[in-house]
Amino acid sequence: AEELENLSDQGNSSLVAQMDNAIKEAQEIQKMIKELQVKMNDSKTMDWQEKNKINNLLQKQKNLQKKVDQIKQQQEKIRTREDEFKKINPKVKEKQKILDDMFKKTMSEEMKELFKKLEELLKDENKQQINKQLDKMNQADKDVSKDLERLQEQLKQLELEKKIEETADKLDELAKKQEKLESQTKNKEENNESLAKKQEELKKEFDGIKKDLDKIEEKNKELKDKLDLNSTQEDQKSIEQEMGEAKESLDKGKNKKAGESQKQAGEKMKQLSKKMKQNLESEMKKREAEDYKTLRQLLENLIALSHEQENTMKEFKKQPGYS
C-alpha cells in the first residue's frame, strides 16, 4: 500500500509539473500572436516571414495540444489506480468527479478545428480573416491558461485533503497496534527482548507518519490559498517521547511502566488523528461553498467555451472554400 501511495504522490507531482509547462507554453503562444499581429498590421500583403511565423505558431499550438492530451491521459491513469487501492471520502470523491469532467473539457476538439481553419486561411493569404482567427486563438489560449491554473490549484488542494485523511487513518491503525502491544506487555505474553523489538518497529512506523506530516506541510505551502492547519509538532514530540520511554522501560524489565507509556502513546496517536480530521473538516466547511462554486463555474466556463467554438466552426463551414 505504501509503494502504491508513493506512486500516486509521484504521479500527481509529475502532473502538476506538466500543467506548469502547458501554462507557460500557452502564455508564450499568446505573446507570439500579439507580436505577429503587430507585424501584420504594418503591411498590406503577407511576406514569407509572416507565413513562417504563423507556421511556427501552429506547430507550437499542436505541441500545446499534445501536452494537454498527455495531462488528461496521466490524470485518468492516476485516478484509475487510486480507485483500485484507495478508500476515498465521499465528499472528496465528488470534488474529484467534477475535476475529472473539467480535465476532459480542457482544450476541446472544437478548438482543434479553429487551428485547422487557420492553416486553411494561410493558403489563401487573407490577412483580415487570419487576423480574426488569431484573435480567436489568442482568447482560446488565454482561457486554456486560466483553466489550467485553476485546475492545478484545485488538484493541489484535493491531494492535500486526501493526504491529511490518509495520514490520520495511519495514526489510528498505529494506535491499534500500540494498544495490542500494551496488552502483550501487561500480560507478559512474550519476553522483553521480543516486546522491545516490536516497540522499535512501531517507532519506525511512526517515523514514516512523521514524513507524511512533513509532506502535508509542504503541500499546504504550495497552495495559493493555504488551509489554516494546526501545527502537529508538539503532538509528534509527545508521542515520540512516550514510545521512547516504553522501549527504555522494556529494556530495563519495567513492564508496568512500559505499558503505561505504550497506553499514553496510543491515546495520543488517536487524539492527533482526531485533531487532524476535525481541523480539515472545519477548513472544508469554511470554504466548501466557495470551492464548489469555483469548480462548477470553471466547468460551466469550459462547456460555454466549447459551445462557442462549435458555433464559430459552424459559421466557418458555411463560408465558400471550406473543406
Number of C-alpha atoms within 10 A of each C-alpha: 8 8 8 13 16 11 15 18 15 12 16 19 14 15 20 20 14 18 21 15 15 23 23 14 19 25 18 14 22 22 12 17 20 14 12 19 17 10 13 18 12 8 10 9 11 14 11 8 11 16 15 11 15 20 15 14 19 17 13 17 19 14 15 22 20 13 17 23 17 15 21 18 14 17 20 15 14 17 17 11 14 16 12 8 11 14 12 15 12 9 11 13 15 13 17 18 13 15 22 17 12 23 23 17 17 24 24 20 13 18 23 14 16 20 20 12 18 20 15 15 19 17 9 11 14 13 18 13 14 21 18 13 17 21 16 17 20 20 13 19 23 17 18 22 23 16 21 23 17 15 22 21 17 19 20 19 21 16 20 22 21 18 19 21 18 19 21 24 16 20 23 19 14 21 25 16 16 25 18 15 22 26 15 16 25 16 12 13 12 11 12 19 13 12 22 22 14 16 24 16 12 18 19 12 14 21 14 15 19 16 12 18 20 13 15 19 17 12 17 19 12 13 16 10 10 11 18 11 14 10 11 15 11 9 14 18 11 15 22 16 15 20 25 18 19 30 27 16 20 23 16 11 15 15 22 17 17 27 25 17 22 29 21 22 26 25 18 19 25 21 17 18 22 16 15 20 18 12 16 20 13 14 14 16 11 11 12 14 11 12 16 14 12 15 19 16 12 19 20 13 16 23 16 12 20 19 14 14 21 18 13 16 16 11 10 15 13 9 9 7 10 10 7
